[in-house]
Amino acid sequence: MHIAVVGAGLSGLTVARQLQAQGHHVTVFEKSAGVSGRMSTRQTELGGFDHGAQYFTASSDRFKKEVSDWKKLGWVAPWNEKLVSLDHGQFKSAGKSGTRYVAIPGMNALGKQLAHGLDVRKTQQVVALEAYGEQWLLKVKSETVAIDASAGPFDAVLLAIPADQAAPLLCALPAFAEQAKNAKMLPCWTLMLGFQTSLELPYGGAWVNQSRLSWIAKDNSKPERRSGERWVAQASPAWSIEHLEEDPERAKEKLLKAFHEATGSWIQPIHAVVHRWRFAQSEHPLPVDCLWDKNQKVGVCGDWFAAGVEGGGRIENAFLSALALAKTIG
């Protein structure tokens, strides 16, 4: 079959690679200028900031095997930095919870590796699916073209995008659209900070309590990162929801104040930028591996599916959901 995959995050790239290996012809459409989705790294003159997914763990045997392969290829490495729990500048050990991995030299590097050998059409936003006999046409919006174009026809279409973005594209499959709406994604404001001198904090990452922030991480503490003091701070879901439409400069001021309060360090950054993720993590992961309509040949996968592991919104969910969809299609 000629299959269109919408989304070039980890789930989309995984299902595309698997289906291509199974003998299908696959075309991937990605609305951004780069691959990797929320496994993002923003490059600056100070170095990179992993401002999306911070790290990943592996609990299932299948994902452990994949991570082992990635590690042998030099694509990922363990992040063995000390992680703590923070309360108003006071910290305590967060305890052990298995090996944490990061892609090297930045979180988006894994997506770039997985995209090799795939036909990925970047800056191509799919805005609608249109039936074309027993096939599908994609209505595609591009920044470089004034009018929307059509792509296809395709024998099957797979959506590997956040639930809130998938729902409007599933008009022809109302049951799927309803499930996507139920898996509502929570937003997240992220603050990226660069400092001229070390903050000399005795940890590389922390879960923050009683704060606008929920997590902070010293980006340059991760393996094979460029030197220099760089921190990423992510706001709590509750604060991000309340301030979703906040002016970016105001959001930056408030989150920077929270960072100072949480760490007890009042050194001012030389670089401070915010990024708003409208769809960061699933609030209610669907208790299935993926969705596939064999009659209409439309499928959905992503990190908002439980895919056999506890919770959702993790890189492992994205990978297992994609594998399950590829296996179902055959």
Phi, psi and omega per residue, in radians:
M1 nan 2.691 2.984
H2 -1.684 1.994 -2.976
I3 -2.056 2.334 3.031
A4 -1.733 2.307 3.043
V5 -1.979 2.199 -3.140
V6 -1.769 1.974 -3.137
G7 1.967 2.197 -3.128
A8 -2.004 0.680 2.934
G9 -1.437 -2.954 -3.075
L10 -1.046 -0.719 -3.106
S11 -1.163 -0.800 -3.138
G12 -1.116 -0.739 3.134
L13 -1.182 -0.650 -3.138
T14 -1.164 -0.819 -3.113
V15 -1.184 -0.611 3.121
A16 -1.143 -0.781 3.130
R17 -1.105 -0.734 -3.103
Q18 -1.157 -0.777 -3.133
L19 -1.181 -0.642 3.090
Q20 -1.116 -0.685 3.097
A21 -1.160 -0.469 3.125
Q22 -1.456 0.007 3.043
G23 1.786 0.068 3.124
H24 -1.492 2.752 3.038
H25 -1.682 2.094 -2.985
V26 -2.123 2.362 3.018
T27 -2.148 2.254 -3.112
V28 -1.855 2.314 3.105
F29 -1.961 2.245 -3.099
E30 -2.300 2.224 -3.074
K31 -1.295 -0.401 -3.121
S32 -1.535 3.039 -3.127
A33 -1.446 -0.158 3.138
G34 -2.433 2.928 3.108
V35 -1.601 3.048 3.018
S36 1.827 -0.253 3.067
G37 1.024 -2.199 -3.102
R38 -1.431 -0.004 2.944
M39 -1.538 1.128 -2.949
S40 -1.757 2.626 3.001
T41 -2.308 2.165 3.113
R42 -1.728 2.151 -3.133
Q43 -1.545 2.361 3.085
T44 -2.362 3.047 3.104
E45 -1.164 -0.293 3.099
L46 -1.565 -0.226 -3.066
G47 2.223 -3.031 -3.074
G48 -1.560 2.639 3.037
F49 -2.157 2.086 2.989
D50 -1.367 1.600 -3.000
H51 -1.710 0.056 3.034
G52 -1.911 -2.094 3.094
A53 -1.043 2.365 -3.035
Q54 -1.596 -0.619 -3.120
Y55 -2.954 3.096 3.033
F56 -2.522 2.776 3.093
T57 -2.139 2.949 3.133
A58 -2.308 2.137 3.135
S59 -1.992 -0.554 -3.113
S60 -1.508 2.646 3.134
D61 -1.049 -0.687 -3.089
R62 -1.145 -0.745 -3.128
F63 -1.283 -0.602 3.072
K64 -1.026 -0.706 3.125
K65 -1.125 -0.744 -3.133
E66 -1.124 -0.760 -3.138
V67 -1.107 -0.654 3.090
S68 -1.068 -0.715 3.098
D69 -1.132 -0.766 3.127
W70 -1.077 -0.672 -3.132
K71 -1.137 -0.741 3.119
K72 -1.101 -0.589 3.127
L73 -1.349 -0.173 -3.115
G74 1.420 0.344 -3.122
W75 -1.519 -0.521 -3.123
V76 -2.338 2.833 3.111
A77 -2.617 2.683 3.082
P78 -1.151 2.514 3.022
W79 -1.886 1.787 -3.000
N80 -1.744 0.342 -3.109
E81 -1.202 2.669 3.098
K82 -1.204 2.220 3.084
L83 -2.009 2.465 -3.038
V84 -2.335 3.058 3.010
S85 -1.936 2.283 -3.033
L86 -1.969 2.384 3.008
D87 -2.359 1.810 3.111
H88 0.845 0.868 3.065
G89 1.535 -0.262 3.096
Q90 -1.651 2.351 -3.085
F91 -2.213 2.729 3.027
K92 -2.478 2.729 -3.082
S93 -1.036 2.441 3.132
A94 -1.508 -0.086 3.132
G95 1.416 3.104 -3.097
K96 -1.678 2.497 3.071
S97 -2.582 0.731 3.122
G98 1.495 3.001 -3.100
T99 -1.280 2.345 3.049
R100 -1.812 2.332 -3.102
Y101 -2.014 2.639 2.990
V102 -2.317 2.653 3.017
A103 -1.343 2.651 -3.130
I104 -2.212 2.432 0.139
P105 -1.577 0.129 3.077
G106 -2.737 2.808 -3.067
M107 -1.061 -0.531 -3.124
N108 -1.316 -0.172 -3.111
A109 -1.122 -0.547 -3.139
L110 -1.130 -0.795 3.105
G111 -1.061 -0.680 3.116
K112 -1.098 -0.678 3.103
Q113 -1.167 -0.767 -3.114
L114 -1.184 -0.410 -3.119
A115 -1.374 -0.268 -3.141
H116 -1.026 2.284 3.107
G117 1.504 -0.017 3.112
L118 -1.823 2.642 3.039
D119 -1.530 1.673 -3.106
V120 -1.886 2.097 3.130
R121 -1.724 1.768 -3.092
K122 -1.456 2.838 -3.061
T123 0.886 0.645 3.122
Q124 -2.152 1.716 -3.102
Q125 -1.587 2.070 3.099
V126 -1.407 2.103 -3.059
V127 -1.911 -0.194 3.110
A128 -2.885 2.664 2.995
L129 -1.907 2.317 -3.114
E130 -2.189 2.208 3.123
A131 -1.128 2.451 3.137
Y132 -2.444 1.467 -2.994
G133 1.142 -2.180 3.085
E134 -1.666 0.192 3.133
Q135 -2.050 -3.044 -3.109
W136 -2.270 2.481 2.920
L137 -1.899 2.548 3.081
L138 -1.849 2.304 2.997
K139 -1.546 2.075 -2.970
V140 -2.087 2.299 3.106
K141 -1.862 2.345 -3.140
S142 -2.329 2.483 -3.137
E143 -1.126 -0.429 -3.050
T144 -1.599 -0.127 -3.119
V145 -2.146 2.324 -3.025
A146 -1.193 -0.595 -3.101
I147 -2.025 2.673 3.128
D148 -1.154 2.533 3.136
A149 -1.967 2.934 3.050
S150 -1.915 2.482 3.062
A151 -2.193 2.497 3.141
G152 2.204 -2.848 0.119
P153 -1.371 2.704 3.110
F154 -2.086 2.550 3.106
D155 -1.309 -0.493 -3.135
A156 -2.608 2.669 3.094
V157 -2.258 2.293 3.123
L158 -2.094 2.289 3.117
L159 -1.791 2.137 3.111
A160 -2.208 1.073 -3.057
I161 -2.347 2.887 3.112
P162 -0.935 2.614 -3.061
A163 -0.951 -0.745 -3.104
D164 -1.143 -0.472 3.092
Q165 -1.495 -0.492 3.135
A166 -1.275 -0.672 -3.037
A167 -0.916 -0.838 -3.119
P168 -1.153 -0.405 -3.139
L169 -1.451 -0.126 -3.053
L170 -1.799 0.534 -3.118
C171 -0.990 -0.634 -3.102
A172 -1.314 -0.196 3.137
L173 -2.255 1.325 -3.025
P174 -1.000 -0.551 3.122
A175 -1.148 -0.723 3.091
F176 -1.160 -0.727 -3.127
A177 -1.053 -0.711 -3.136
E178 -1.142 -0.704 3.117
Q179 -1.142 -0.673 3.115
A180 -1.118 -0.701 3.111
K181 -1.113 -0.593 -3.130
N182 -1.255 -0.340 -3.123
A183 -1.630 0.570 -3.063
K184 -0.626 2.316 -3.109
M185 -1.654 2.422 3.114
L186 -1.573 2.533 3.127
P187 -1.467 2.981 3.070
C188 -2.701 2.163 2.967
W189 -1.498 2.332 3.127
T190 -2.125 2.349 3.129
L191 -1.948 2.275 3.109
M192 -1.972 2.165 -3.041
L193 -2.173 2.316 3.033
G194 -2.068 2.385 -3.086
F195 -2.139 2.622 3.135
Q196 -1.350 -0.510 3.133
T197 -2.226 2.823 3.135
S198 -1.180 2.454 3.050
L199 -1.381 -0.211 3.115
E200 0.945 0.721 3.058
L201 -1.520 2.392 -3.004
P202 -1.468 0.601 3.119
Y203 -2.699 2.822 -3.140
G204 -1.815 -0.234 3.123
G205 -2.856 2.718 -3.107
A206 -2.689 2.448 2.915
W207 -1.491 2.259 -3.014
V208 -1.838 2.265 3.134
N209 -1.829 2.657 3.066
Q210 0.908 0.911 -3.051
S211 -2.660 2.875 2.969
R212 -1.153 -0.430 -3.122
L213 -1.610 2.667 3.028
S214 -2.030 -0.330 -3.044
W215 -2.730 2.468 2.968
I216 -2.362 2.610 3.137
A217 -2.575 2.439 3.050
K218 -1.484 1.813 -3.011
D219 -1.060 -0.684 -3.098
N220 -1.324 0.009 3.032
S221 -1.463 -0.183 3.126
K222 -1.379 2.658 -3.078
P223 -1.106 2.504 3.067
E224 1.044 0.529 3.023
R225 -1.649 2.714 3.056
R226 -1.145 2.535 -3.134
S227 -1.228 2.865 -3.089
G228 2.100 2.566 -3.058
E229 -1.453 1.832 -3.126
R230 -2.271 2.257 3.140
W231 -2.170 2.519 3.020
V232 -2.011 2.290 3.113
A233 -2.187 2.256 -3.118
Q234 -2.005 2.288 -3.120
A235 -1.263 2.770 3.105
S236 -1.224 2.715 3.083
P237 -0.997 -0.724 -3.107
A238 -1.082 -0.788 3.141
W239 -1.180 -0.687 -3.127
S240 -1.132 -0.665 3.088
I241 -1.137 -0.814 -3.098
E242 -1.115 -0.579 -3.059
H243 -1.979 0.496 -3.049
L244 -0.980 -0.703 -3.099
E245 -1.757 0.328 3.115
E246 -1.064 2.517 3.002
D247 -1.044 2.292 -3.073
P248 -0.942 -0.661 3.140
E249 -1.158 -0.678 3.105
R250 -1.195 -0.724 3.102
A251 -1.058 -0.716 3.131
K252 -1.082 -0.787 3.134
E253 -1.038 -0.796 -3.089
K254 -1.188 -0.702 -3.124
L255 -1.293 -0.568 3.076
L256 -1.141 -0.736 3.078
K257 -1.042 -0.739 3.122
A258 -1.131 -0.642 3.103
F259 -1.110 -0.793 3.111
H260 -1.055 -0.774 -3.123
E261 -1.143 -0.706 -3.096
A262 -1.203 -0.691 -3.062
T263 -1.559 -0.387 -3.046
G264 1.343 0.111 3.103
S265 -1.820 2.261 -3.117
W266 -1.938 0.337 3.032
I267 -1.137 2.306 -3.094
Q268 -1.483 2.437 3.140
P269 -1.324 2.711 3.010
I270 -1.687 -0.137 3.115
H271 -2.502 2.215 3.117
A272 -2.566 2.067 -3.106
V273 -2.449 2.534 3.066
V274 -1.972 2.717 3.024
H275 -2.394 2.360 3.125
R276 -1.826 2.066 2.996
W277 -1.634 1.949 3.127
R278 -1.251 -0.541 -3.078
F279 -2.247 1.467 -3.012
A280 -1.634 -0.770 -3.045
Q281 -2.686 2.543 -3.088
S282 -1.266 2.313 3.088
E283 -1.371 -0.640 -3.126
H284 -2.330 1.478 3.140
P285 -0.992 2.424 3.108
L286 -1.235 2.358 -3.047
P287 -1.400 0.709 3.120
V288 -2.388 3.047 -3.128
D289 -1.435 -0.673 -3.055
C290 -3.003 -3.124 3.039
L291 -2.170 2.410 3.111
W292 -2.628 2.151 3.043
D293 -1.810 1.843 -3.037
K294 -1.228 -0.390 3.125
N295 -1.367 -0.839 -3.132
Q296 -1.553 -0.181 3.120
K297 0.983 0.948 3.033
V298 -2.222 2.314 -3.122
G299 -2.302 2.813 3.137
V300 -2.445 2.394 3.046
C301 -2.540 2.923 3.129
G302 2.751 -3.111 -3.100
D303 -1.375 -0.030 3.102
W304 -1.649 0.283 2.976
F305 -1.899 2.457 -3.137
A306 -1.125 -0.704 3.054
A307 0.918 0.602 3.020
G308 1.490 -0.006 3.085
V309 -2.073 2.748 -3.060
E310 -1.186 2.369 3.100
G311 1.360 -2.859 -3.133
G312 -2.774 3.141 3.091
G313 1.432 0.153 -3.103
R314 -1.833 2.864 3.121
I315 -1.091 -0.623 3.110
E316 -1.089 -0.719 3.085
N317 -1.040 -0.781 -3.125
A318 -1.048 -0.782 -3.112
F319 -1.163 -0.870 -3.081
L320 -1.153 -0.640 3.101
S321 -1.115 -0.746 3.125
A322 -1.116 -0.762 3.109
L323 -1.072 -0.730 -3.136
A324 -1.096 -0.719 3.130
L325 -1.144 -0.783 3.126
A326 -1.062 -0.705 -3.140
K327 -1.176 -0.683 3.140
T328 -1.112 -0.717 -3.137
I329 -1.222 -0.715 3.076
G330 1.374 nan nan
